[in-house]
Amino acid sequence: MQVQTLLWVVLLAVAASIVISYFCKVNLGIPALIFAYIIGVFIQGMKVKEVVAQWPTGVVFQLMTITMFFSFAIFNGTLPKVADNIIYRFRNNAKLIPFALLLIGAVIGALGAPPPACNTILAALTFSIAIPAGLSPWLCAVIVVFGGSVGTFFPWAVQGAVVKSRTDDMLADTAFAGMGEIAAYKTCLQWFIFTLMLFLIFFFVTKAFKIGKVEVKKPEPFTDAQKKNLVIIIVVAILVIAPNLLKICIKGNAALNLLASAFDIQMLAIIGTLVCTLMKLGSERDAIVKGVPWNTIIMVGGVCTLMGVASAAGVTQYIGDLLAASTFSPTVAGAILALLGAFLSLFSGAINAVFPMLGAIAVPYATTMGIDPIPLLIAIAVGASATAISPFSTGGAIMIANVPDQKVADGLFIKTIVLAACGAALSALMAVSGIFSI
């Protein structure tokens, strides 16, 4: 089959997977895997084991290990207690509560909690405290979904780890090999800029600066188990962060380079899981069964496998060549990829599903054009994450499900669609303006 025809087959497969997933309430990864099997074996003549080999083992392993480790801190109340203490500190200056909530999202995400956990904790906290204080549901929604993702984009956190590993995979055979960590840090910075811009817009539009004092009960002290769990998380974070920071400051040190590569978050998370289990800080079974986002893993695996089959058949290279042959500048191409990512993320996972899907298109385009692919990958990541607030996507759905007041929850449906459109437009503007190249 010609590559042009196969391109349409793959696009139809992606569209059909999204439709089946949305209307039939089926995990997106399942139809994507089936289409990967049909296209790979019956159209391209691949062997089944070659199709299976496209499964993203590294990404799945990272998602499993990181979420399993941090689920102890979620289930035993450590992370919610951290959130309660931060909000208590700002009780007498309610104008700062929205900023405190943003800080909570960043801290919880940076400590390793996946976006669904951040959204769940922030939704219950934000809407139960901020709404009575007079904070607009519009700003609350921005805080919960976008603010809840800020910390998760750190390279050692869940989404940052996916960006790092998938970027390394996609750039492995290019002149930009090994740039995954840099891409992860830059994506984290750009997502912070995006979130801050959107937050400040709605902070002033909704006149949040006029809210008064809010009554908050003093949190209970940390339990012994929670203190131990927090220490373990801090130790793991230091072991991951410190060598990488020192490596930047002290160039060419072999010992630091070894520590930076050896102290990988996924392996330290496995060690941390064992320590938490031995110290009886929570249930290992709950950490594995309830803590690991198996639905997300299946979705990621299915979409990546489908795109892997397409890439092996030359489809992604073909699309990259089409972009390169167009009259679009790299910044306009970035805006197109951001908007495409935003559209796809309306109905599915952002970083987990859409980023590897479109990244496989961006890299061949950048290679053909002889430009740095990282700004394009950042555009995809930010654009796709910008519409995660959609009620049809994971972030928006989780937020609405965890709002304590049903009337407020019902009113969020249209609001989240409008916010998703605003986020998509802002990501495209950032791409066109060249901000992603910073």
Stockholm file with secondary structure:
# STOCKHOLM 1.0

chainA/1-438         MQVQTLLWVVLLAVAASIVISYFCKVNLGIPALIFAYIIGVFIQGMKVKEVVAQWPTGVVFQLMTITMFFSFAIFNGTLPKVADNIIYRFRNNAKLIPFALLLIGAVIGALGAPPPACNTILAALTFSIAIPAGLSPWLCAVIVVFGGSVGTFFPWAVQGAVVKSRTDDMLADTAFAGMGEIAAYKTCLQWFIFTLMLFLIFFFVTKAFKIGKVEVKKPEPFTDAQKKNLVIIIVVAILVIAPNLLKICIKGNAALNLLASAFDIQMLAIIGTLVCTLMKLGSERDAIVKGVPWNTIIMVGGVCTLMGVASAAGVTQYIGDLLAASTFSPTVAGAILALLGAFLSLFSGAINAVFPMLGAIAVPYATTMGIDPIPLLIAIAVGASATAISPFSTGGAIMIANVPDQKVADGLFIKTIVLAACGAALSALMAVSGIFSI
#=GR chainA/1-438 SS CCHHHHHHHHHHHHHHHHHHHHHHTCCTHHHHHHHHHIIIIIISCCCHHHHHTTSCHHHHHHHHHHHHHHHHHHHTTHHHHHHHHHHHHTTTCGGGHHHHHHHHHHHHHHTTCCHHHHHHHHHHHHHHHTTTTTCCHHHHHHIIIIIHHHGGGSTTSHHHHHHHHHHHHHTTTSTTTTCHHHHHHHHHHHHHHHHHHHHHHHHHHTTGGGCCCCCCCCCCCCCHHHHHHHHHHHHHHHHHHHHHHHHHHSTTCHHHHHHHHHSCHHHHHHHHHHHHHHTTSSCHHHIIIIISCHHHHHHHHHHHHHHHHHHHTTHHHHHHHHHHHSSCCHHHHHHHHHHHHHHHHTSSCIIIIIHHHHHHHHHHHHHHHTSCSHHHHHHHHHHHHHTTTSTTSHHHHHHHHTCSCHHHHHHHHHHHHHHHHHHHHHHHHHHHHTGGGC
#=GC SS_cons         CCHHHHHHHHHHHHHHHHHHHHHHTCCTHHHHHHHHHIIIIIISCCCHHHHHTTSCHHHHHHHHHHHHHHHHHHHTTHHHHHHHHHHHHTTTCGGGHHHHHHHHHHHHHHTTCCHHHHHHHHHHHHHHHTTTTTCCHHHHHHIIIIIHHHGGGSTTSHHHHHHHHHHHHHTTTSTTTTCHHHHHHHHHHHHHHHHHHHHHHHHHHTTGGGCCCCCCCCCCCCCHHHHHHHHHHHHHHHHHHHHHHHHHHSTTCHHHHHHHHHSCHHHHHHHHHHHHHHTTSSCHHHIIIIISCHHHHHHHHHHHHHHHHHHHTTHHHHHHHHHHHSSCCHHHHHHHHHHHHHHHHTSSCIIIIIHHHHHHHHHHHHHHHTSCSHHHHHHHHHHHHHTTTSTTSHHHHHHHHTCSCHHHHHHHHHHHHHHHHHHHHHHHHHHHHTGGGC
//
